[in-house]
Each structure stands twice: as structure tokens, then as C-alpha cells.
Amino acid sequence: MDFKRAVIKVGSALIAPTSNGCSGQYALAIAQFITNCQHQGKEIILVSSGGVAAGRSIIHHGSPELSVTTRKAMASVGQMQMMANWQRFFDNPCSQILITQSDLADRARFISIKETINVQLANGVLPIVNENDTVKTDELAVGDNDNLAALVAQVCEADCLFILSDIDGVYTKDPKVNSDAELVPEITEITDAIYAMAGTSRSHLATGGMKTKIEAAEKAIEHGIDTYILNGSKSETFASLLQGNNPGTRFTAEKEIITAKKHWLKHTLKSQGQITLDAGAVDALVNKGASLLPSGIISVSNTFQAGDTIELLDDTTKEIIAKGICLYNHNDLRRIMGKHSDEIDTILGHNYGDVIVHRDDMVILKEYSK
């Protein structure tokens, strides 16, 4: 395969395929593929699930419905089992990197993760990344390791992302119930139709394994990273990859990629509030590349502080058109919305700037950036 640095994400079904903890049943072939890549001079970062699955045989739970506390305990002990399982397949050392949403949302820590991984790769270490399930809360959670892998690929400036699971890729229909379902070998644009083929949608209410994989692919290709969804339970998958063939579904990286900062803003920072804009403000932001002024704001929702990320809504369509870092808190915005910038100091008694969201701290969502 033609890549220099890749992130490989491995799902729990491949790490702990039974209820007896970690196994080498599938991990060994994956490790051999990683070693072959390293021998070719390629750099690999591994994002591995499996902490909770590995800990199930150690922490007594007595119920298929696990409490949050029990899952954290399983993750804590299972993480050690998972790391030991990986290390036994490599002659070179592995490192453990546990991160949360807040680590990625903080720009300084984001860069620190990147620098740490770069040093490890330069010294022949295999970085193994996982979400820090033991300490994460809803606010600190990335949510799933598919999307985590896409964010890690961005952090590491990888040029390829492999998402390994026990499925072959994206099918035209659900292959479990449709005998005429066909594997889609290449996807050049992720649309609602692609999500529909996966039996889900872009809706935040939708859940499911394939949905998160497509979400991850969408994040990665926007940053110029080719992404593959592959069946990691088949040894022939890795033989095909080493021969330069695609045995699964490839998502082609976009040529016009958004900047690293705006990718970080769009996919990593969680929005704390919303403001609704009139038609003039929407046009200025989407079509003219302007910053947001207070005069275009119609309403302010939720509570947030200056420096928080907010969503910008089109009052006509009621859809989110952009995300950005707001220079004023919710109380200040409610006092100055609809006003001219030269009135800010008089109304508030202070002035953090003439704009509410600067264009450099704003990203227009893809479907609006025509």
C-alpha cells in the first residue's frame, strides 16, 4: 500500500472474540501485518479497543446490563490484559496512550499528544492508543474508537486509516438479510445515501457500528486521509493489502482539505450553545467568508462562556451552518444581539472585539460550503 504513516483501529470483536479475555486468534495476523509494514519503512499507530471486553472475565458483574462503575473497573484491569496481549507479538516495545475528549479539545494537549507519538515512532516504538474509559464521563467521552481513530489520524498527520472489524466493508444492503447485497469497493463522497446503505442516517439519534465507521471515514477524508473499512478476522485481508489490493471499502481522501485547526474545531470541540442568525448574516458567512457580527444574531440558546465553541443556526432552515469559538458569553450576547459593533462598549462597558466569531475561528459545514 502506498502510505507512509497509518493508523490502524482494531475493534473489540477482534481483541476478545470470546468471553475469556484477550486472544491471539485475530490479533496475531494483525500484528504480523503491522510488522511487515514496519519492515517496509512505514510508521504505524494502533488504536485498540478491548479493555472492557478483556476485563469481563475478571470483574464479577452478574448481569448482562453493566453499570458505568462496573464498565470502568473492567476497563481498568482489561487495559493491562490488552496491552500485554499486544506486546507479546512484537519484538519492539509498545507504548500505552490513554486519552479523553478533553485531551483532544485542549489545543496544547492536542499538540502534546502529537509530539509524544512522533518521538515514539522515531525510536521504533509502537504507540497503542485507547480512550481512557476508567476516568471518562459523558463530557469527557469521544464516544467510540472508530471516531477516536480518525481524530488520532489527524493528530499524527497520518495519510491512511484502516478500520478493522469483523465486517468486510460497506454493502449496498444488509448482507445478513439480503443475498444480493454487494460490497462497495470505493466511495468517493460520503452522502446521506451512503449512510442509508449502512442502515442508518446522519441523525444524532442513530446508533450502530457501521454508522460510527462512516463518521470516522468522513472525518479522516476531510483531512486528506484515505480510509479503509476491512475485515480483520480474515488473514487474506492482510495478504491483499500487502499486495497493493483493496479487499474492503476504500473512502477516497478529499483533495481540498480543511486546515488542521478548522478540522480540530469541527470534529473535536463540543458545542456548548447555539445562536440563530438572520439571512444576511448567513449569506455573509457562507458566501463571503465574513466574520460574525452582533447585528446578524436573532437569538441565543443555552449558557456558555467566552471562548466556548458554539453552533450557528440559519433562522430560515433551522439547520446548523457552522461552528465557531465565541468571544462573548451568553449573557453578553443577549444584550448586544441585533446591535452594531460600535455599540458593544457602550452597552456592556467592555469590548472583547468587534466580531462575535472571527472567520479564522469558524468552520462552515461541508453541505453549506458551495
C-alpha positions, -999 to +999 in steps of 0.1 A: +000+000+000+012+035-008+013+052+026+040+064+049+021+067+082-011+048+091-035+045+120-049+010+124-081+007+145-089-027+159-123-035+173-132-054+205-145-084+185-110-090+172-093-085+206-116-106+228-138-127+204-149-149+234-158-142+270-124-155+282-105-122+278-079-113+252-070-137+225-044-141+197-070-156+173-071-125+152-046-102+169-016-123+157-023-118+120-029-080+126+005-079+144+022-096+116+008-071+092+020-042+113+055-058+115+056-062+077+046-026+073+073-015+097+099-036+078+089-016+047+097+016+065+061+025+072+050+040+105+021+026+124-001+039+152-025+013+167-059+023+182-071-007+201-105-014+217-109-043+240-103-030+275-138-036+288-142-069+268-109-082+283-119-073+318-153-091+317-138-124+328-120-108+358-146-084+373-177-101+386-208-084+374-237-109+374-258-091+348-256-085+311-265-049+318-233-034+331-233-003+353-210+025+344-188+018+375-185-019+366-175-010+330-148+014+343-135-013+366-134-038+337-117-012+315-090-006+341-080-042+346-087-052+310-065-025+296-035-042+312-045-075+297-050-059+263-016-042+263+001-075+274-016-093+247-003-069+220+032-067+234+038-105+232+035-103+194+062-076+189+100-076+194+100-038+197+084-020+226+048-008+227+035+023+245+002+029+261-015+063+254-049+068+271-068+099+262-102+116+266-122+142+247-108+170+269-073+160+259-082+164+222-103+196+228-074+214+245-051+226+218-020+224+239-026+188+249-036+180+213-002+191+202+015+174+231+000+141+220+013+146+185+048+154+198+048+124+221+038+100+193+063+115+169+092+108+194+080+073+199+078+065+162+113+079+157+125+055+183+108+024+169+080+023+195+045+012+185+020+037+201-012+019+212-040+044+218-073+039+236-099+061+252-094+064+289-126+045+299-116+044+336-119+082+341-141+093+312-176+109+318-202+119+292-185+152+289-150+137+285-160+109+261-151+107+225-178+080+223-163+053+202-129+041+190-138+045+153-141+083+157-112+083+181-090+066+154-100+093+129-090+120+154-057+103+162-050+100+125-054+138+123-032+144+153-005+122+139-008+136+104-013+101+090-020+096+054-040+063+058-066+049+083-075+013+085-107+004+105-106-033+112-137-052+124-155-084+117-172-070+086-159-068+051-169-032+044-198-012+032-225-031+014-254-019-008-278-036+015-275-055+048-257-087+037-271-106+067-307-105+053-301-097+016-284-123-005-280-098-034-261-073-013-228-062-029-196-049-013-189-013-023-151-012-031-147+026-033-166+056-021-156+090-034-181+111-015-200+104+017-236+113+013-269+105+030-273+077+006-241+061+019-254+063+055-287+048+042-268+018+027-254+012+061-289+010+075-286+043+094-286+080+089-266+111+098-291+118+126-275+122+160-302+098+173-290+070+151-265+044+165-248+014+152-214+000+143-213+010+107-226+045+114-196+053+135-172+038+109-186+060+082-185+090+106-148+083+112-142+080+075-159+113+069-136+130+095-105+114+080-110+121+043-117+157+050-082+159+064-068+142+033-065+107+048-075+076+027-097+054+049-105+017+046-131-004+063-118-040+064-125-074+078-097-080+103-108-115+111-096-128+077-059-134+072-063-129+034-073-093+041-037-085+051-022-105+022-043-084-002-032-052+014+005-061+012+000-069-025-015-034-030-051-046-034-082-034-016-102-062+000-128-040+016-142-005+012-120+025+004-130+061+011-110+084-011-094+113+006-106+148-005-081+169-025-094+202-010-088+196+027-097+219+055-069+233+077-058+213+108-072+240+131-106+240+114-107+202+113-100+202+151-127+228+156-153+209+136-148+174+148-131+176+182-146+206+202-180+200+216-205+229+212-218+245+244-245+266+229-263+279+198-270+312+182-295+318+154-287+341+125-307+361+100-305+356+063-280+384+058-256+370+084-259+335+069-251+349+034-221+369+047-206+338+065-213+312+038-207+331+006-184+360+016-161+344+041-170+371+067-168+370+105-200+371+125-211+405+138-237+411+165-262+427+142-269+394+125-279+375+157-316+368+163-315+346+194-291+329+218-296+294+233-280+277+263-254+290+286-217+293+276-186+313+284-164+334+263-140+311+244-165+282+242-175+266+209-210+273+197-232+263+167-245+289+143-281+282+130-298+295+099-332+310+111-348+301+078-339+265+076-333+259+113-302+240+104-266+243+118-245+260+092-212+265+111-193+260+143-170+286+159-153+299+190-174+327+206-157+358+220-186+367+243-206+347+269-243+341+265-254+369+288-233+395+269-246+382+236-283+386+246-276+422+254-258+431+222-275+408+196-290+428+168-268+458+176-239+474+157-204+466+167-197+502+177-224+499+204-207+470+222-186+490+246-215+514+255-239+485+262-215+461+281-189+485+295-162+463+279-152+452+245-136+419+235-137+427+198-160+440+171-169+404+160-186+376+178-170+348+160-139+355+139-137+338+105-104+322+114-121+306+144-151+293+124-157+264+101-186+263+077-202+228+075-195+210+043-230+210+029-231+248+030-197+255+017-206+256-020 
